[in-house]
Structures are given as C-alpha cells and as structure tokens.
Amino acid sequence: MTLKEKFLSIGVDITRNHIGIVITDLAGNILFHDRVFKKYEDTDHYYKELADFIISTKEEKISEDKTLIGVGISIPGIIDEEKELIAYSHTLSVHNVSYKKFVKYIPYNCEFINDASAACLAETYKSHDKKSVVYISLSNTVGGAFVFENSSWKHSSQSTDSIFLGDNRRAGEFGHFTLHPNGEKCYCGKTGCFDSYGSALVLSGELEGKLELFFEKLINKDPKSIKLWDQYLETLAIAINNLRMIFDCNIIIGGYVGSFIEPYLEELKDILKSRNTFEEDASYVVACKFKIEASATGGSIKQIEKFMSKI
C-alpha cells in the first residue's frame, strides 16, 4: 500500500443549514462525500451530533488498515488561529467562540480554516500552473481568498499555507467593498456593498433559497429571471474587473453561483471585455472545478499540508 493510499484525511464544512463531509487521499482526491441537513446552533447538542457524524463516517468508510491523519473544519467566518477562536461569523451568528466547543466530542486532531480560503485551497492544490489566483465565493454571503505564488506574503506570518490572510485575517472580504455608494443596505449596516448585489440570495431569495430553481427558470426563458440575471452579471463584471485591475491575475468564480455559472461564462466575459482598460481578453476568468463540497475538501487539504510538512 502506498503512502497516498494508507493515509487519509477528513474535511468538514459547517454552514448555517447543513454539514458537508469528505474523505480524501493525500493527493486531495475525494474518495467519499456526504451531507446532512442540520441547522447550526451554538449548543452542546449540536457539537455532539457534529462529532457523531464525523465518527460514524470514519468508522464506516475508512478501513482498519488505513490511517486518519485528522479532520479539517471549514467555517464561514473569520478564524483566529493564534487564539483558537471563531472570531466572527455573520452566517452562524457567533462571536469569539472557542475551537474547544466544536471539537469537544471529536476524538481526532482538528484544524480550522475559513470556508472561502478552504475552497480556494481545494481549487489550487493540484494546479501545475503556479500563478497567482483570486477566488471569489458567491454563496449566501460573498467572500474570497488570494493565492500569491510569487509574493513574499505567501511566506509571511500572516499567511496560512499558500493563502494570504492579511494583517487582521480579513483578506478576501470582497462582499464588503463598496460597488454602489448609497445603494442597497448590506447586513453589515453599510450601503452599496458587493454582498447586497452578488450573493446567491439575490437570485434565490424569492425561491426559498433554492438556487437551482432560479437557474431552471433561467433555462426556461422566464423573463423576470432573465432580467435579474442580466443585472447580476453586470454587477459581477464590475467587481471582477476591479479585482483584475488591482491584482492582475487569474480569477476563479466559486461558491453556490460558481457551481452554475459555466454555461454563462462567455456572456460574462463579453461584459468584462468592454470594461477592461488594457485588454480584450477575459480568459483570466474561470468557473470553479469543485461544484460540491469545495470548502470541506479544502479543510481536508489543510490537514494534508500539515501532515506532509512533517514527513
């Protein structure tokens, strides 16, 4: 049995309404994935059920001749690794919650990572193209992450693996840069934030949050959906063009919307070409490769990177 086959990692993605889980080998290949619909609550009962889900998955899917190196947990919020806290999560409605609560009943080594950073890690882990990348997460909130391959930032104290975190570990909060001053009010209390125009809820808000229903209506040429999608793409193009002007690197569109956007990339690229000051080539924009459990996979990879660094 090879090293890659013997040692496995588990990744877990905690969201407001569900828990996703993956098992990967050391190359980051997904061997198993599952999801349970469980609403997050900061209670002992929730953390016990979280542990039960992880333990049962491990016992049922990882044979005794293989070794679990640990569990990587993705959280939709700001992670303070030094203080071992979930410093802030609007999605989970928590502030300064200790890691210890989450891992109280989990009998395995655990690591934590922000969900957008985790998804970015999953997208770039096996890439042979070591260019810098910006990852945009378009889920029920908007976030993102950076990989600067040719920058000293990658090796600074404010970096975890290849993901740049920033001085206050808030790098990639694209949802809160201002697109339209005095525009729509954001959940953060400010107006005109990208989140108010770019989150998946903009498209699925009237469909009980079911984004797949929006794209079904779009495919079926529903006039209201077409109009909303056109507006969405225009705003998304503004945000992407701004990021291209700032970072001058490739951009991956991920999150819930990223899972559906591939058929509409050319339409988006046409808008981007008209906005770009320096080029008429929008090939720098791509859709995410991971359509499901990207953040859980990134959590697993965080454990893999830690394990491989010790070999």
Secondary structure, DSSP 8 states (H G I E B T S, - for coil): --HHHHEEEEEEEE-SS-EEEEEEETT--EEEEEEE-----SSHHHHHHHHHHHHHHHHHHS-TTSEEEEEEEEESSEEETTTTEEEEETTTTEEEEEHHHHHTT--S-EEEEEHHHHHHHHHHTT-S----EEEEEESSSEEEEEE-TTSGGGGSTTEETTEE--TTS-TT-GGGSBSSTT-SB-TTS-BSBTHHHHSTHHHHGGGTT-HHHHHHHHHTT-HHHHHHHHHHHHHHHHHHHHHHHHH-SEEEEEHHHHTT-GGGHHHHHHHHHHH-SS-S--TTEEE-S--S-HHHHHHHHHHHHHHHHT-
